[in-house]
């Protein structure tokens, strides 16, 4: 298995599991605590919104830092700083202390916004290029493990032992992840040499230059925008389906999130065998994901819904691994942090807007109809972009990696 061969990435993967499960445990407990203290969904909605806001400002900063300074230092520092904010939830006992939840949630999300592009841009530096698809498929497994071990189990742990245990667990997970990352041996040239001309360029100038030089990256940017909007709709519908359509309450929410985790984990066994045509494979998977969501909007049996959630996550995991591999192959290393930071900004901003609009839309549109529209949109997006990829204009504009690097 590739984890045995790539020892440095194995440490990064393990740190991601520890960090991710701890964060999910805490997130579930915080939302439950807010409902207990306030008895209202307003505080929950505000907290969810606050989690997304920092990505607008801090993700580009995180990408910029990752392209200029030691990624190991960035990752370890952000983990250690977040320990204090993770423990601050222990001080919340009444409505008067809710400000602590909002402030700490903001800074925890800001830390993640800086951490995420630094971590993602570390992957091509720790593994050989021919193994990128296998590694990116393992990244989907990581998300699956976090969903199963964190979101599903977090509620159970908080219910049995109390929310304070999950807050301590989260703080400990940050410390453990930092300790693991501190042992990673990054390449000697980890701190990228940036020439004086590049250093003076604004973030969005670099962003514009890269996406206009590479047709695959431009297509993936379009995908990021459109898929983020659809994902916001899906995130809202998971809970709505579980509670309103299948009348299973929190158990149903945990069950469906568990299904997503299972699907993402299983996607590894297909994605890691891919060797070429990553962009087309990703678009085909996007179409299949849309088909799964269309069928999901029509079924009334819980078991079929569970299987379809698994199926949607399965093809989504393959598609995500394929898209990430395209990006890592197309982008020059010295700009990968910047690009991943800006993609995180775009994706999370649109995700938040989509969740807000989807919540409003459910006052006028039935959940199953909204799910049908979302699934159909996935299919239309995939078919349209496959048409672009197969066109002569696309292949004429597509530069080689050598040409792309020489222009930069």
N, C-alpha and C positions, 0 to 999 in steps of 0.2 A: 504493500500500500504506500501511496505517495507520502503519507505522514511519517513513515519510517525513514524514507530517503531524505526528505527535506526537514532536517532537524530544527533549523532556525524558524521556519514557518510553523512547525509543530508547536513551538512555544507561543507564537503569536496566536495560533488557533486556540490553544488551551487558555490563554489569557482572555480571549474573546468569549469563550464559554463561561468562565468564572465571572467576568465582568457583566456579561449579558444576563445571566440567570439572576445574579444579585440585583441588577437594576429592575428586572421584571418583577421579582418578588416585592421590591419596595413600591413599584408603581401600582400594583394591584392593592397593596395595603393602604397606600395614600388615598386612593380613590374611595376605598371602603370607609376609611376614617373620615373623609370629608362628608360622605353621606350620613354617617352616624352623628357627626357634630352639627351639621347644618340641616339635614333632612331635605335638602334641595339639590337639584341637578345643576344649578347655576354655578356653584363652586367647582363642581367637576368639569363643567364646560370651560370655565376660566382656566383651570389648571391644564387641561388638554391644549388650549390655545397658547398658553404661556410656554409650553414645551416646544412649540414650533417657531415662535418668534425669534429666539436666539440664532436659529440657522440663517436667517436673512442677513445678519451682521457678522456672525462669528465663523460660519463655514468658509466664506472667502478668505477671512483672516487665517484660519487654520490651514487652508491650502497654500496660501502665500508663505506662511511660516515653514511648512513642510518642504517647500522647494528651496529654502535658504538656510535652514538650521537642522540640527540633528533630530531625526524623527524619534529616536529612542528617548531623548530628553523630553520632547513634546509629549509623547505617550505616557511616560512615567510621571511627569509633572502634573498633567491633567488628572490622572488617576488619584494621585496623592491629595491634590487640592479638593477634589470632590468628596473626600472622606468626611470633612467637617460639615458639609452641606447635607450629606446623607444622614448624619447623626442628628442634625438639627430638628428633624421631624419628631424626635423624642420629646421635644419641649412643647409640642402642640397638644393642648388638652381642652380648649374651648374656642369659641368664635373670636375672642380677643387675640388669639395667637395665630389666626389663619394667615396673617401676613408672612409668617415664617414659611408656610407652605409655598406661597407664591414666589417669594424671594429665592428660596432654596431650589424650587423647581426650575426657575429661570437659570440659575447658575449651574445646576446639574446639566441642563440642556445645552448651555453655552459650552461647557466642558466637552460634551459629546460632539458638538458642532466642530470644535477644534480637533478633537481626537479622531473623528471618522475619516476625513481626507488624509490625515497623516498616516493612519493605519492602512488605508486602502492603497495609497501610493507607495507603501513599504513593500507590498507583496511582490511587484516585479523585481525588486532589488534583492529579495531573499531567495527567490526560486529561479530555476532556469526557464527560458522563454517557452520551450516546447512543452513545459508542464503547466502553463498558465491555465488552460481549460480545466485540468484536473483540480488545480488549487481553487479556481473560481467556483467549481461545482462543490467543493468542500465548504466554501463560504455559505452556500445555500443550506448545507447540512448544519452548519453552525447556527443559522437563523432558526432552523427546524428544532434543534436541541433546545435553544433558548425559549421558543414558543411552548414546547412540551414541558420542559423542566422549569420554566419560569412562570409564564402566564397561567398555565393550568395548575401547577403545583403551588404557586404563590398564594392563591386564594385559600387553598386547603391549609397551608402552614399558618397563614394569618388567622384563620378561623379557629384552629386548634390551640396555637401557642400565643396568639396576640400579635398586633401590628408591630410592637416594639422589637420583637425577635427578628422580623424581616428587615427593619432598619439597621440593626446591628449586623445582620448578615450582609446587607448591601455594602456597608462601610468596610467590612472585612474582605469582601470580594474585590473592592477597589485596591485595597492594600495587597492582596494576593496577586492580582493582575499586574500591579506595578512591580512586584518582586520577580514575577516570571519574565516580564519584558526586559527588566534590567539585565537579565542573563543572555539576551539575544545578541549575537555577534553580527552587526550590520557590516556591509562592505566598507572598506577604508575610505572610499569616496562618497560615503553616505551624505555628507554635507555638500550639496551641489554648488559647484562654482558658477556663479552668475556674472556674466560680463556687465560692464557699466551701462551699456546701452539698454540691455534687457531690464536692469534693475530700475531704470527710470520709467519704464513702461507701466501704464496703469493696468490693473487687473483685467478690466474688461477689454482693453486693447489687445492684450495677449489672448484672451478668450475668443475675441472676434477673429483674430489672425489664424488661430488653430482651426476653428470650425469651418472657416471658409476655404482652407487649404485641403481638407480631407472630407470627401463625400460620405464615407461611413460614419465619421464623427458627427457630421451635420444631421444625418438621418437619426442617429442615436439621441441627439439632443431633442429632435422633434418627438421621438418616442418617449423620452423622459418627461416632457411637458404633457403629452396626451395621456400616457399611462398613469402619471401621478394624479391627474384629474379623475381617472377611472378608479384608481386605488382608494381615493378618498370616499368615493361612493361605496366601494366594497366594504371598507372599514365600518361604515355606518350600518350597512345592510347585515353584516354578520350578527350584530347584537339584535337588530330588529327581527331578523328571521328567527333567531333562537327564542326571543321573548314573545313576539306577537304572532308569528306564523306557526311555530311549533310548540309554543306554550311550555317551554322547558326552563325558563328563567336563567339564573347564573350557570346552572349545570350545562345548559345548552350552549351558552357562550363559551365555556371552557371546552366543551366537546368539539365545537367547530374550530376553535383556535388550535386544539390538539390535532385535528384533521389537517390543518394547514401545515403544522409542524411535521407530521408524518409524510405528507406529500413532498415537502421541501427536502427532507432527509432521503427519501427514496429517489429523488431526481439525480442524486450523485451517481447512481449506478448506470445511468444513461449518459449524462453530461460528460463524465470523465472519459468516455470512450470516443468522444468527438475529436476529429483531427483537422477538419477544414469546413468551409462554408458556414462559418459561425453566424454571420449576419442573417443569412437566409434562414438558418435553423432557428434563430431567435424570433424572426417574424412568423414562421410557421407555428412556433409554440405560442406566440401571442394570439394567433387566430384560434388555436385549439383551446386556449384559456377562455376566450370569448365564447366559444361553443359550449364549454362546461358551465359557464355562468348563465347562458341562455337556458340550458336544460335545468339548472338549479332553480331558476325562477318559475319553472313549470311543475316541478315535483312537489308532492305533498307528503312524502314518506321520509321520516327522519334518517333512516338507514341510507336511502338514496342521496339525501342531502349531504350526509357525512362522506360518502364515496365521491360525490362530485366536488366537494371542497378539497378532498385529497387529490383528485385528478387535476383540478385547477392549479393547486400549489405545485404539483408534480411538474407540469409543463412550464409553469412560471419559473421554477427553479432552473430548469434546463435553459430557458430563454435568458434569464438573468446572467447565468454563467457564460453564455455565448456572447451576450452584449458586453459584459465586463472584459472578456478576453479581446474582443475587437478594440475596445478603447485602449487597453494596455499595449496592444500591438501597434496601434496607429499613433499614439501620442509620444512625443519625445520625453524621455525620463525627466528632464529638468522642468517640464511644465505639467506633469501629471498631478501633483498636489494641487496646483491652482485649478486645474480642470475639475478634479473630483470635488473640490470645495465649492466651486460655482454650480456644479450639477446638484450637489446636496442643497444648496440655497434655492435653486429653481424648483427642485422636486418637492421639498418640504413646504415651501410657500404655496405652491399650487395644491398640494395635499391638504393643507389647512383650509384653503379657500373652498376646495371641493367638499370637504366634510361639512363646512358651514352651509353651503348651498344645498347639499344633499339633505341635510337635516330640515331645511326650510321646504324643500321639494316634497318631502314626505307628508306635509300637511295638505298637499294637493294631489299627489300621485300615490297609488298603492305600491307597497314595497316590491311586490313581484313585477309590476310594470317597470319600476325604476331599475330593477335587476335585469330585466329583459333589454331595456334601452342600453344599459352599461355593457352587457355582453355583446350586443349587436355592434356597439361602437368599437369594441376591441377588434371584432372581425373586420369591420370596414377600414380601420386604421392599418391593420396588418396587410390586407389586400392592396390598399393604396400604396403603401411603402414597398411592397414586393413588386408592384408595377414600376415604381421608380428605379428600384435596384436592377430590374431586367431591361431597362431602357438603354438605348445607345448613348444618350447624353450622360448618363451616370458613369458609364465605363470610360468615356472620353475625358471626364473631369477628374477621375480617380487618380491621384498621384501615388507614386511609390513612397515607401518609408524613407528612402534615401533622399528623394526630392523634397519631401516634407521637412526633413531635418535640415537640408541645405538652405531652404527658404528661411528657416528660423534662425 
